[in-house]
């Protein structure tokens, strides 16, 4: 699991990437304009597992052979990752899938809500017309 916090120009954002059985799940959590360290630690310690379990979309990734890495090389890779800003392309794909799924759900909900409002207005209109006919 990898958790990256970066500033996207407007807000501080945390990106969680989890690889399980060759599939990557990623999620984005917006901390706000300037989070305190305590807020980040609280998210990691208390809400991170629930957040990860809430992610549903997975992206398949190719398997890499895991071999022992020289400690100096590992240190250089870590320093490079710390300096780089942003998230991996696999994580971006997973985030995009999650975004599309939520977008579809929202479209369905708003469509149903519009139908309900339209039906309600129609019922009110019919009720008024009925009352007019009866002279009330």
Phi and psi restraints in degrees (value plus and minus 20) as a CYANA .aco file:
   2 UNK   PHI    -152.6  -112.6
   2 UNK   PSI     112.4   152.4
   3 UNK   PHI    -144.5  -104.5
   3 UNK   PSI      99.2   139.2
   4 UNK   PHI    -139.2   -99.2
   4 UNK   PSI     110.3   150.3
   5 UNK   PHI    -133.4   -93.4
   5 UNK   PSI     108.5   148.5
   6 UNK   PHI    -166.3  -126.3
   6 UNK   PSI     143.6   183.6
   7 UNK   PHI    -120.0   -80.0
   7 UNK   PSI     100.4   140.4
   8 UNK   PHI    -114.0   -74.0
   8 UNK   PSI      -6.3    33.7
   9 UNK   PHI      85.6   125.6
   9 UNK   PSI     -46.8    -6.8
  10 UNK   PHI    -146.2  -106.2
  10 UNK   PSI     -64.2   -24.2
  11 UNK   PHI    -152.2  -112.2
  11 UNK   PSI     141.6   181.6
  12 UNK   PHI    -106.3   -66.3
  12 UNK   PSI     109.9   149.9
  13 UNK   PHI    -145.9  -105.9
  13 UNK   PSI     118.9   158.9
  14 UNK   PHI    -129.8   -89.8
  14 UNK   PSI     112.5   152.5
  15 UNK   PHI    -137.2   -97.2
  15 UNK   PSI     106.1   146.1
  16 UNK   PHI    -126.6   -86.6
  16 UNK   PSI     108.8   148.8
  17 UNK   PHI    -143.2  -103.2
  17 UNK   PSI     107.7   147.7
  18 UNK   PHI    -148.8  -108.8
  18 UNK   PSI     108.0   148.0
  19 UNK   PHI    -127.7   -87.7
  19 UNK   PSI     103.7   143.7
  20 UNK   PHI    -161.5  -121.5
  20 UNK   PSI     101.9   141.9
  21 UNK   PHI      35.5    75.5
  21 UNK   PSI      20.6    60.6
  22 UNK   PHI      56.4    96.4
  22 UNK   PSI      -9.5    30.5
  23 UNK   PHI    -141.3  -101.3
  23 UNK   PSI     121.1   161.1
  24 UNK   PHI    -128.5   -88.5
  24 UNK   PSI     112.7   152.7
  25 UNK   PHI    -138.3   -98.3
  25 UNK   PSI     114.4   154.4
  26 UNK   PHI    -155.4  -115.4
  26 UNK   PSI     128.1   168.1
  27 UNK   PHI    -164.1  -124.1
  27 UNK   PSI     135.6   175.6
  28 UNK   PHI    -139.9   -99.9
  28 UNK   PSI     112.4   152.4
  29 UNK   PHI    -144.7  -104.7
  29 UNK   PSI     104.7   144.7
  30 UNK   PHI    -113.1   -73.1
  30 UNK   PSI     101.0   141.0
  31 UNK   PHI    -104.6   -64.6
  31 UNK   PSI     -49.8    -9.8
  32 UNK   PHI     100.3   140.3
  32 UNK   PSI    -188.7  -148.7
  33 UNK   PHI     -85.2   -45.2
  33 UNK   PSI     -62.7   -22.7
  34 UNK   PHI    -172.7  -132.7
  34 UNK   PSI      68.8   108.8
  35 UNK   PHI     -97.0   -57.0
  35 UNK   PSI     128.6   168.6
  36 UNK   PHI    -103.0   -63.0
  36 UNK   PSI     139.5   179.5
  37 UNK   PHI     -77.7   -37.7
  37 UNK   PSI     -56.6   -16.6
  38 UNK   PHI     -81.2   -41.2
  38 UNK   PSI     -59.5   -19.5
  39 UNK   PHI     -83.9   -43.9
  39 UNK   PSI     -61.9   -21.9
  40 UNK   PHI     -86.1   -46.1
  40 UNK   PSI     -65.5   -25.5
  41 UNK   PHI     -82.0   -42.0
  41 UNK   PSI     -59.8   -19.8
  42 UNK   PHI     -83.5   -43.5
  42 UNK   PSI     -60.1   -20.1
  43 UNK   PHI     -83.8   -43.8
  43 UNK   PSI     -66.6   -26.6
  44 UNK   PHI     -84.9   -44.9
  44 UNK   PSI     -63.2   -23.2
  45 UNK   PHI     -99.0   -59.0
  45 UNK   PSI     -52.4   -12.4
  46 UNK   PHI    -132.4   -92.4
  46 UNK   PSI     -61.9   -21.9
  47 UNK   PHI    -124.1   -84.1
  47 UNK   PSI     -28.7    11.3
  48 UNK   PHI     -84.0   -44.0
  48 UNK   PSI     -64.7   -24.7
  49 UNK   PHI     -83.8   -43.8
  49 UNK   PSI     -63.4   -23.4
  50 UNK   PHI     -82.9   -42.9
  50 UNK   PSI     -58.0   -18.0
  51 UNK   PHI     -83.4   -43.4
  51 UNK   PSI     -65.0   -25.0
  52 UNK   PHI     -86.1   -46.1
  52 UNK   PSI     -61.6   -21.6
  53 UNK   PHI     -85.7   -45.7
  53 UNK   PSI     -44.1    -4.1
  54 UNK   PHI     -97.8   -57.8
  54 UNK   PSI     -34.2     5.8
  55 UNK   PHI     -97.4   -57.4
  55 UNK   PSI     115.4   155.4
  56 UNK   PHI    -137.1   -97.1
  56 UNK   PSI     -55.3   -15.3
  57 UNK   PHI     -96.1   -56.1
  57 UNK   PSI     116.8   156.8
  58 UNK   PHI    -145.9  -105.9
  58 UNK   PSI     127.2   167.2
  59 UNK   PHI    -139.5   -99.5
  59 UNK   PSI     109.3   149.3
  60 UNK   PHI     -95.0   -55.0
  60 UNK   PSI     118.1   158.1
  61 UNK   PHI    -145.4  -105.4
  61 UNK   PSI     134.6   174.6
  62 UNK   PHI     -95.3   -55.3
  62 UNK   PSI     126.8   166.8
  63 UNK   PHI     -98.8   -58.8
  63 UNK   PSI     114.3   154.3
  64 UNK   PHI    -127.9   -87.9
  64 UNK   PSI     123.0   163.0
  65 UNK   PHI     -92.6   -52.6
  65 UNK   PSI     112.1   152.1
  66 UNK   PHI    -114.9   -74.9
  66 UNK   PSI     100.1   140.1
  67 UNK   PHI    -153.9  -113.9
  67 UNK   PSI     144.5   184.5
  68 UNK   PHI     -87.3   -47.3
  68 UNK   PSI     113.6   153.6
  69 UNK   PHI    -128.3   -88.3
  69 UNK   PSI     118.8   158.8
  70 UNK   PHI     -77.6   -37.6
  70 UNK   PSI     114.6   154.6
  71 UNK   PHI     -77.2   -37.2
  71 UNK   PSI     -57.2   -17.2
  72 UNK   PHI     -86.7   -46.7
  72 UNK   PSI     -61.5   -21.5
  73 UNK   PHI     -83.8   -43.8
  73 UNK   PSI     -61.3   -21.3
  74 UNK   PHI     -81.5   -41.5
  74 UNK   PSI     -62.6   -22.6
  75 UNK   PHI     -81.8   -41.8
  75 UNK   PSI     -61.7   -21.7
  76 UNK   PHI     -84.5   -44.5
  76 UNK   PSI     -61.4   -21.4
  77 UNK   PHI     -83.1   -43.1
  77 UNK   PSI     -61.4   -21.4
  78 UNK   PHI     -83.3   -43.3
  78 UNK   PSI     -64.9   -24.9
  79 UNK   PHI     -84.1   -44.1
  79 UNK   PSI     -57.2   -17.2
  80 UNK   PHI     -83.6   -43.6
  80 UNK   PSI     -63.4   -23.4
  81 UNK   PHI     -84.6   -44.6
  81 UNK   PSI     -57.2   -17.2
  82 UNK   PHI     -85.7   -45.7
  82 UNK   PSI     -58.5   -18.5
  83 UNK   PHI     -92.9   -52.9
  83 UNK   PSI     -54.1   -14.1
  84 UNK   PHI     -91.4   -51.4
  84 UNK   PSI     127.4   167.4
  85 UNK   PHI    -133.6   -93.6
  85 UNK   PSI     120.9   160.9
  86 UNK   PHI      90.6   130.6
  86 UNK   PSI    -184.4  -144.4
  87 UNK   PHI    -152.1  -112.1
  87 UNK   PSI     145.5   185.5
  88 UNK   PHI     -93.5   -53.5
  88 UNK   PSI     141.8   181.8
  89 UNK   PHI     -88.4   -48.4
  89 UNK   PSI     -52.9   -12.9
  90 UNK   PHI     -83.2   -43.2
  90 UNK   PSI     -61.9   -21.9
  91 UNK   PHI     -84.6   -44.6
  91 UNK   PSI     -58.6   -18.6
  92 UNK   PHI     -82.5   -42.5
  92 UNK   PSI     -59.8   -19.8
  93 UNK   PHI     -85.3   -45.3
  93 UNK   PSI     -61.6   -21.6
  94 UNK   PHI     -85.0   -45.0
  94 UNK   PSI     -62.1   -22.1
  95 UNK   PHI     -82.7   -42.7
  95 UNK   PSI     -59.8   -19.8
  96 UNK   PHI     -83.5   -43.5
  96 UNK   PSI     -63.0   -23.0
  97 UNK   PHI     -81.3   -41.3
  97 UNK   PSI     -63.3   -23.3
  98 UNK   PHI     -83.1   -43.1
  98 UNK   PSI     -61.8   -21.8
  99 UNK   PHI     -82.3   -42.3
  99 UNK   PSI     -65.3   -25.3
 100 UNK   PHI     -82.6   -42.6
 100 UNK   PSI     -60.7   -20.7
 101 UNK   PHI     -82.4   -42.4
 101 UNK   PSI     -66.3   -26.3
 102 UNK   PHI     -84.9   -44.9
 102 UNK   PSI     -56.0   -16.0
 103 UNK   PHI     -82.8   -42.8
 103 UNK   PSI     -65.0   -25.0
 104 UNK   PHI     -82.0   -42.0
 104 UNK   PSI     -64.1   -24.1
 105 UNK   PHI     -80.3   -40.3
 105 UNK   PSI     -63.3   -23.3
 106 UNK   PHI     -85.5   -45.5
 106 UNK   PSI     -59.0   -19.0
 107 UNK   PHI     -81.5   -41.5
 107 UNK   PSI     -63.5   -23.5
 108 UNK   PHI     -83.9   -43.9
 108 UNK   PSI     -64.9   -24.9
 109 UNK   PHI     -82.8   -42.8
 109 UNK   PSI     -63.7   -23.7
 110 UNK   PHI     -88.8   -48.8
 110 UNK   PSI     -54.7   -14.7
 111 UNK   PHI     -84.1   -44.1
 111 UNK   PSI     -64.9   -24.9
 112 UNK   PHI     -83.1   -43.1
 112 UNK   PSI     -60.4   -20.4
 113 UNK   PHI     -83.9   -43.9
 113 UNK   PSI     -61.8   -21.8
 114 UNK   PHI     -81.9   -41.9
 114 UNK   PSI     -61.5   -21.5
 115 UNK   PHI     -82.4   -42.4
 115 UNK   PSI     -61.9   -21.9
 116 UNK   PHI     -82.2   -42.2
 116 UNK   PSI     -64.1   -24.1
 117 UNK   PHI     -84.2   -44.2
 117 UNK   PSI     -63.5   -23.5
 118 UNK   PHI     -81.4   -41.4
 118 UNK   PSI     -63.9   -23.9
 119 UNK   PHI     -84.8   -44.8
 119 UNK   PSI     -60.9   -20.9
 120 UNK   PHI     -82.8   -42.8
 120 UNK   PSI     -64.8   -24.8
 121 UNK   PHI     -82.7   -42.7
 121 UNK   PSI     -58.7   -18.7
 122 UNK   PHI     -83.9   -43.9
 122 UNK   PSI     -62.7   -22.7
 123 UNK   PHI     -83.4   -43.4
 123 UNK   PSI     -61.9   -21.9
 124 UNK   PHI     -82.8   -42.8
 124 UNK   PSI     -61.6   -21.6
 125 UNK   PHI     -82.9   -42.9
 125 UNK   PSI     -65.5   -25.5
 126 UNK   PHI     -83.5   -43.5
 126 UNK   PSI     -59.3   -19.3
 127 UNK   PHI     -84.0   -44.0
 127 UNK   PSI     -62.4   -22.4
 128 UNK   PHI     -83.3   -43.3
 128 UNK   PSI     -63.8   -23.8
 129 UNK   PHI     -83.3   -43.3
 129 UNK   PSI     -60.0   -20.0
 130 UNK   PHI     -84.0   -44.0
 130 UNK   PSI     -63.4   -23.4
 131 UNK   PHI     -84.5   -44.5
 131 UNK   PSI     -57.3   -17.3
 132 UNK   PHI     -82.4   -42.4
 132 UNK   PSI     -61.8   -21.8
 133 UNK   PHI     -84.1   -44.1
 133 UNK   PSI     -54.8   -14.8
 134 UNK   PHI    -107.0   -67.0
 134 UNK   PSI     -22.1    17.9
 135 UNK   PHI      55.0    95.0
 135 UNK   PSI      19.2    59.2
